[in-house]
Amino acid sequence: MLIGLIILALVVVGLMVAFAAVAIFWIVMAVFWVSAIVMGLLVQDPYLGFFLAFPVTGLIFWLIGLNSEKSAGSGAP
């Protein structure tokens, strides 16, 4: 009985981690495709917009990370 509960707990935790990883993946992909469309419209070239979306997506998540560090009370002024 105890072994069954432990296995069930491990399965539930594994599913939670898997769903969280998939959710994070789709959030990143959504930000990437929105930035690819916006950059494609800005430069009037869909291929260049696609390649410009890589650094733009990285910049967006870098700025989100900077903001979360400041709001977490890391001691930064």
OpenMM code with the backbone's topology and positions (N, CA, C; nanometers):
from openmm import Vec3, app, unit

residues = "MET LEU ILE GLY LEU ILE ILE LEU ALA LEU VAL VAL VAL GLY LEU MET VAL ALA PHE ALA ALA VAL ALA ILE PHE TRP ILE VAL MET ALA VAL PHE TRP VAL SER ALA ILE VAL MET GLY LEU LEU VAL GLN ASP PRO TYR LEU GLY PHE PHE LEU ALA PHE PRO VAL THR GLY LEU ILE PHE TRP LEU ILE GLY LEU ASN SER GLU LYS SER ALA GLY SER GLY ALA PRO".split()
positions = [
    Vec3(0.0825, -0.1200, 0.0000),
    Vec3(0.0000, 0.0000, 0.0000),
    Vec3(0.0873, 0.1269, 0.0000),
    Vec3(0.1880, 0.1266, 0.0872),
    Vec3(0.2756, 0.2430, 0.0959),
    Vec3(0.3566, 0.2609, -0.0324),
    Vec3(0.4012, 0.1503, -0.0893),
    Vec3(0.4774, 0.1592, -0.2143),
    Vec3(0.3888, 0.2130, -0.3261),
    Vec3(0.2640, 0.1710, -0.3284),
    Vec3(0.1702, 0.2214, -0.4290),
    Vec3(0.1469, 0.3708, -0.4158),
    Vec3(0.1364, 0.4194, -0.2918),
    Vec3(0.1185, 0.5636, -0.2705),
    Vec3(0.2425, 0.6419, -0.3114),
    Vec3(0.3591, 0.5860, -0.2847),
    Vec3(0.4830, 0.6531, -0.3245),
    Vec3(0.4920, 0.6596, -0.4771),
    Vec3(0.4595, 0.5506, -0.5436),
    Vec3(0.4622, 0.5492, -0.6904),
    Vec3(0.3604, 0.6482, -0.7459),
    Vec3(0.2410, 0.6537, -0.6870),
    Vec3(0.1382, 0.7485, -0.7311),
    Vec3(0.1853, 0.8924, -0.7116),
    Vec3(0.2490, 0.9204, -0.5990),
    Vec3(0.3012, 1.0544, -0.5739),
    Vec3(0.4080, 1.0912, -0.6764),
    Vec3(0.4971, 0.9972, -0.7089),
    Vec3(0.6002, 1.0246, -0.8090),
    Vec3(0.5399, 1.0492, -0.9468),
    Vec3(0.4359, 0.9735, -0.9806),
    Vec3(0.3695, 0.9930, -1.1096),
    Vec3(0.3033, 1.1305, -1.1151),
    Vec3(0.2368, 1.1693, -1.0057),
    Vec3(0.1701, 1.3000, -1.0026),
    Vec3(0.2726, 1.4130, -1.0124),
    Vec3(0.3822, 1.4024, -0.9388),
    Vec3(0.4869, 1.5057, -0.9455),
    Vec3(0.5483, 1.5098, -1.0848),
    Vec3(0.5707, 1.3933, -1.1444),
    Vec3(0.6248, 1.3898, -1.2806),
    Vec3(0.5315, 1.4554, -1.3810),
    Vec3(0.4029, 1.4301, -1.3680),
    Vec3(0.3065, 1.4943, -1.4581),
    Vec3(0.3025, 1.6454, -1.4373),
    Vec3(0.3122, 1.6886, -1.3139),
    Vec3(0.3131, 1.8332, -1.2878),
    Vec3(0.4351, 1.8997, -1.3512),
    Vec3(0.5506, 1.8361, -1.3387),
    Vec3(0.6719, 1.8917, -1.3989),
    Vec3(0.6600, 1.8929, -1.5509),
    Vec3(0.6049, 1.7857, -1.6071),
    Vec3(0.5900, 1.7786, -1.7525),
    Vec3(0.4955, 1.8862, -1.8036),
    Vec3(0.3821, 1.9055, -1.7365),
    Vec3(0.2871, 2.0086, -1.7799),
    Vec3(0.3463, 2.1480, -1.7635),
    Vec3(0.4238, 2.1704, -1.6584),
    Vec3(0.4872, 2.3009, -1.6398),
    Vec3(0.5888, 2.3282, -1.7505),
    Vec3(0.6658, 2.2260, -1.7870),
    Vec3(0.7647, 2.2435, -1.8939),
    Vec3(0.6961, 2.2729, -2.0263),
    Vec3(0.5870, 2.2038, -2.0548),
    Vec3(0.5139, 2.2280, -2.1790),
    Vec3(0.4532, 2.3679, -2.1787),
    Vec3(0.4001, 2.4108, -2.0639),
    Vec3(0.3410, 2.5448, -2.0554),
    Vec3(0.4468, 2.6525, -2.0772),
    Vec3(0.5635, 2.6359, -2.0166),
    Vec3(0.6715, 2.7338, -2.0358),
    Vec3(0.7152, 2.7358, -2.1818),
    Vec3(0.7248, 2.6199, -2.2439),
    Vec3(0.7620, 2.6123, -2.3851),
    Vec3(0.6635, 2.6908, -2.4712),
    Vec3(0.5336, 2.6721, -2.4487),
    Vec3(0.4347, 2.7411, -2.5325),
    Vec3(0.4304, 2.8904, -2.5056),
    Vec3(0.4598, 2.9317, -2.3828),
    Vec3(0.4677, 3.0754, -2.3546),
    Vec3(0.5842, 3.1370, -2.4310),
    Vec3(0.6998, 3.0703, -2.4282),
    Vec3(0.8166, 3.1207, -2.5017),
    Vec3(0.7883, 3.1230, -2.6513),
    Vec3(0.7252, 3.0183, -2.7028),
    Vec3(0.6940, 3.0145, -2.8457),
    Vec3(0.5951, 3.1240, -2.8849),
    Vec3(0.4972, 3.1505, -2.7991),
    Vec3(0.4003, 3.2563, -2.8293),
    Vec3(0.4691, 3.3925, -2.8347),
    Vec3(0.5576, 3.4188, -2.7386),
    Vec3(0.6315, 3.5456, -2.7402),
    Vec3(0.7191, 3.5528, -2.8641),
    Vec3(0.7819, 3.4418, -2.9001),
    Vec3(0.8681, 3.4411, -3.0189),
    Vec3(0.7878, 3.4727, -3.1444),
    Vec3(0.6732, 3.4075, -3.1644),
    Vec3(0.5988, 3.4285, -3.2882),
    Vec3(0.5364, 3.5672, -3.2938),
    Vec3(0.4938, 3.6198, -3.1799),
    Vec3(0.4425, 3.7580, -3.1801),
    Vec3(0.5546, 3.8549, -3.2160),
    Vec3(0.6729, 3.8350, -3.1588),
    Vec3(0.7834, 3.9241, -3.1933),
    Vec3(0.8275, 3.9034, -3.3382),
    Vec3(0.8173, 3.7812, -3.3912),
    Vec3(0.8517, 3.7584, -3.5321),
    Vec3(0.7546, 3.8315, -3.6236),
    Vec3(0.6267, 3.8286, -3.5910),
    Vec3(0.5273, 3.8983, -3.6732),
    Vec3(0.5481, 4.0488, -3.6653),
    Vec3(0.5702, 4.0990, -3.5439),
    Vec3(0.5905, 4.2442, -3.5279),
    Vec3(0.7167, 4.2893, -3.5997),
    Vec3(0.8254, 4.2145, -3.5834),
    Vec3(0.9501, 4.2532, -3.6496),
    Vec3(0.9360, 4.2417, -3.8018),
    Vec3(0.8652, 4.1403, -3.8486),
    Vec3(0.8420, 4.1271, -3.9920),
    Vec3(0.7639, 4.2448, -4.0482),
    Vec3(0.6672, 4.2922, -3.9706),
    Vec3(0.5904, 4.4089, -4.0154),
    Vec3(0.6739, 4.5363, -4.0082),
    Vec3(0.7600, 4.5459, -3.9074),
    Vec3(0.8412, 4.6666, -3.8940),
    Vec3(0.9449, 4.6791, -4.0050),
    Vec3(1.0105, 4.5693, -4.0406),
    Vec3(1.1158, 4.5777, -4.1419),
    Vec3(1.0637, 4.5458, -4.2821),
    Vec3(0.9350, 4.5123, -4.2936),
    Vec3(0.8703, 4.4825, -4.4223),
    Vec3(0.9348, 4.3638, -4.4935),
    Vec3(0.9853, 4.2690, -4.4150),
    Vec3(1.0452, 4.1487, -4.4725),
    Vec3(1.0222, 4.0335, -4.3753),
    Vec3(0.9404, 3.9361, -4.4122),
    Vec3(0.9090, 3.8294, -4.3159),
    Vec3(1.0298, 3.7436, -4.2779),
    Vec3(1.1225, 3.7208, -4.3701),
    Vec3(1.2392, 3.6385, -4.3385),
    Vec3(1.3327, 3.7099, -4.2409),
    Vec3(1.3580, 3.8367, -4.2664),
    Vec3(1.4412, 3.9136, -4.1750),
    Vec3(1.3717, 3.9296, -4.0399),
    Vec3(1.2401, 3.9473, -4.0416),
    Vec3(1.1641, 3.9572, -3.9169),
    Vec3(1.1750, 3.8308, -3.8340),
    Vec3(1.1736, 3.7149, -3.9015),
    Vec3(1.1885, 3.5881, -3.8307),
    Vec3(1.3236, 3.5797, -3.7612),
    Vec3(1.4307, 3.6178, -3.8320),
    Vec3(1.5634, 3.6082, -3.7719),
    Vec3(1.5865, 3.7166, -3.6672),
    Vec3(1.5211, 3.8310, -3.6813),
    Vec3(1.5325, 3.9344, -3.5790),
    Vec3(1.4527, 3.8989, -3.4536),
    Vec3(1.3581, 3.8077, -3.4655),
    Vec3(1.2765, 3.7695, -3.3496),
    Vec3(1.3581, 3.6938, -3.2457),
    Vec3(1.4661, 3.6266, -3.2855),
    Vec3(1.5479, 3.5533, -3.1882),
    Vec3(1.6081, 3.6473, -3.0829),
    Vec3(1.6826, 3.7527, -3.1233),
    Vec3(1.7372, 3.8410, -3.0191),
    Vec3(1.6288, 3.9221, -2.9486),
    Vec3(1.5201, 3.9551, -3.0181),
    Vec3(1.4127, 4.0320, -2.9544),
    Vec3(1.3475, 3.9486, -2.8445),
    Vec3(1.3241, 3.8201, -2.8715),
    Vec3(1.2652, 3.7324, -2.7694),
    Vec3(1.3601, 3.7189, -2.6507),
    Vec3(1.4879, 3.7028, -2.6774),
    Vec3(1.5853, 3.6967, -2.5684),
    Vec3(1.5868, 3.8247, -2.4872),
    Vec3(1.5783, 3.9380, -2.5540),
    Vec3(1.5758, 4.0669, -2.4849),
    Vec3(1.4520, 4.0804, -2.3979),
    Vec3(1.3379, 4.0362, -2.4492),
    Vec3(1.2132, 4.0445, -2.3712),
    Vec3(1.2252, 3.9638, -2.2422),
    Vec3(1.2733, 3.8394, -2.2522),
    Vec3(1.2843, 3.7571, -2.1320),
    Vec3(1.3967, 3.8036, -2.0408),
    Vec3(1.5005, 3.8651, -2.0964),
    Vec3(1.6064, 3.9223, -2.0142),
    Vec3(1.5512, 4.0396, -1.9325),
    Vec3(1.4698, 4.1239, -1.9965),
    Vec3(1.4094, 4.2365, -1.9247),
    Vec3(1.3115, 4.1880, -1.8187),
    Vec3(1.2367, 4.0823, -1.8488),
    Vec3(1.1476, 4.0252, -1.7478),
    Vec3(1.2289, 3.9734, -1.6297),
    Vec3(1.3422, 3.9103, -1.6571),
    Vec3(1.4281, 3.8609, -1.5504),
    Vec3(1.4872, 3.9735, -1.4665),
    Vec3(1.5266, 4.0831, -1.5301),
    Vec3(1.5774, 4.1970, -1.4546),
    Vec3(1.4699, 4.2538, -1.3643),
    Vec3(1.3478, 4.2634, -1.4158),
    Vec3(1.2382, 4.3182, -1.3367),
    Vec3(1.2051, 4.2273, -1.2193),
    Vec3(1.2091, 4.0960, -1.2395),
    Vec3(1.1764, 4.0050, -1.1306),
    Vec3(1.2862, 4.0042, -1.0243),
    Vec3(1.4110, 4.0280, -1.0643),
    Vec3(1.5186, 4.0362, -0.9652),
    Vec3(1.4995, 4.1575, -0.8760),
    Vec3(1.4599, 4.2699, -0.9330),
    Vec3(1.4419, 4.3905, -0.8537),
    Vec3(1.3229, 4.3763, -0.7594),
    Vec3(1.2148, 4.3127, -0.8060),
    Vec3(1.0966, 4.3019, -0.7218),
    Vec3(1.1099, 4.1909, -0.6179),
    Vec3(1.2098, 4.1038, -0.6317),
    Vec3(1.2278, 3.9942, -0.5350),
    Vec3(1.3022, 4.0389, -0.4106),
    Vec3(1.3441, 4.1628, -0.4047),
    Vec3(1.4158, 4.2102, -0.2862),
    Vec3(1.5584, 4.1612, -0.2807),
    Vec3(1.6273, 4.1664, -0.3951),
    Vec3(1.7643, 4.1157, -0.3999),
    Vec3(1.8650, 4.2144, -0.3414),
    Vec3(1.8182, 4.3275, -0.2922),
    Vec3(1.9083, 4.4255, -0.2342),
    Vec3(1.9501, 4.5322, -0.3326),
    Vec3(1.9092, 4.5217, -0.4560),
    Vec3(1.9444, 4.6235, -0.5554),
    Vec3(1.8603, 4.7485, -0.5309),
    Vec3(1.9187, 4.8655, -0.5478),
    Vec3(1.8417, 4.9891, -0.5255),
    Vec3(1.7357, 5.0109, -0.6329),
] * unit.nanometer
topology = app.Topology()
chain = topology.addChain("A")
for resn in residues:
    res = topology.addResidue(resn, chain)
    for name in ("N", "CA", "C"):
        topology.addAtom(name, app.Element.getBySymbol(name[0]), res)
